[in-house]
């Protein structure tokens, strides 16, 4: 804990918790092991310090609460308003209203569930496709030496420099020529390509730093190439596989323009384009509208709750890779 | 096996690897390399998909030079960039400093989680909620102004060309649930405790410590954030498309929307491809430029 301003030389400080009674623990001054006399003498100073720490925490915590509240306010408003009918929405605009109208969620589910279903299908298949292609290719790039390895890898990495938005128009024409516009397949393919590229680059780095001895040992034991990949590499690479999977899911959940342009059939829309359409169709129906937003948010919220570490790595990876 | 290890140079070529790479490269060739190259190539054509497309040389780029809406979109992108690298960094920076000023690890964890929680919502939900915040009749902002008696200030925020762009950029206020916050926070966490202790012994106050320790420590990350900001701003479009469609009166026009309009409204596919190529070249220029500057800076530092 580098930032304890109040006790500069107290790195192993036992009074890290501001609620702790300072007297049994040595004050920052006595850390260095001064005599008993010094300890008793510094007691008021220690108490003073702790109360200053607590005061800093209160002020800082207050300011942070304000920032957190400002950031979360739209979502809080959404949750509260999603249980109101329109009458309650206007009558008690700022406060929760009784009785709650769970029916809003039933109405919204009818409209939003097809988008959720398509999003699950697209995210699932895109993740599966990208992981199959990327793990195999990354494994080969990381653990084999062969002519053309660096050139081929450079060709893959170069694609990271091409932002998806610049290929949008030609990719659209290609899909038109292939006659797969307005299908779920057209939504899946760009996420497979994009995340295969991103996946190969990050996985190769990760796989290359695994110690060679493990693989040598497996080969001595008679494991073939495929066996080494499946029962050794894949389990070892689980963290980076998880990150790539989350980047893919986040990408599907945040990609707006591609589904907007390529898909007309309502149930083929993924969440972003679908929800924007839903918002236009249900303008001024505030309760069901907010219930729909909440339902669309639920899957990512669950991911964030249960996989928060991977989730954050996914966000950083996704943004850094330019998606 | 031993002989293989002894002479890696004469190791036989593992032909199987090419078989493993084949599917990946087939997919990338069709859906990544081909569209990217096709887009650049068709910048020089009057592209009429399904029909014969005549070569027109630089005509699309000449059209672009005279395209007022396109240039207006770049003025807006400039404003968005300045906003994105000042105000939209100031709040995350403040929040990161505040979090690190807390005394207990548990409090830090709680506030960090609360501050980044908005990241767990889909971007489109964020934009749609802010669209509601700005709703002239029922939105939170105007309702609040009326509730506190400031009816005169109530305003059609995204319908007025004077306020539309600022309203778009305010989406997500205070922008703490963002990559800059995560980057600033991890930079501060990586400052060795000894440096702070030494500074405290020297009697450096909180502000002094910020200027002399925290900011220099973050400088490397700021460079990366700057490059990412340029790339992100060039691709800015979600908020504008949902909330204003580039209007009113092109006040929120951005390059991506202009490109999509050229393709899907005017069906000038070649022109849209040219605009996409320009965006690509700009992005590439920024990335490569940053890489070169970063390399030179790194060499200067080590020399």
Interface residues (C-beta under 8 A of the other chain):
Chain A: X1 X2 X3 X4 X5 X6 X8 X9 X11 X16 X17 X18 X53 X54 X56 X57 X60 X61 X63 X64 X65 X67 X68 X70 X71 X72 X73 X74 X75 X77 X78 X89 X90 X93 X94 X133 X134 X136 X137 X139 X140 X144 X145 X146 X147 X152 X156 X159 X161 X162 X163 X165 X166 X167 X168 X169 X170 X171 X172 X173 X174 X176 X177 X189 X190 X192 X193 X196 X197 X200 X219 X220 X225 X253 X254 X256 X257 X260 X261 X271 X272 X275 X276 X279 X284 X286 X293 X296 X297 X300 X301 X303 X304 X305 X308 X311 X312 X315 X316 X319 X320 X322
Chain B: X1 X8 X11 X13 X14 X16 X17 X18 X20 X21 X23 X24 X25 X27 X28 X30 X31 X32 X33 X34 X35 X36 X38 X39 X42 X47 X49 X50 X91 X94 X95 X98 X99 X100 X101 X102 X103 X104 X105 X107 X111 X113 X114 X115 X116 X117 X118 X119 X120 X121 X122 X123 X124 X125 X126 X128 X129 X130 X131 X132 X133 X138 X140 X143 X147 X172 X173 X174 X176 X177 X179 X182 X188 X189 X191 X192 X193 X195 X196 X197 X200 X201 X206 X228 X231 X232 X234 X235 X237 X238 X241 X242 X256 X259 X260 X263 X264 X269 X272 X273 X276 X277 X279 X280 X283 X284 X287
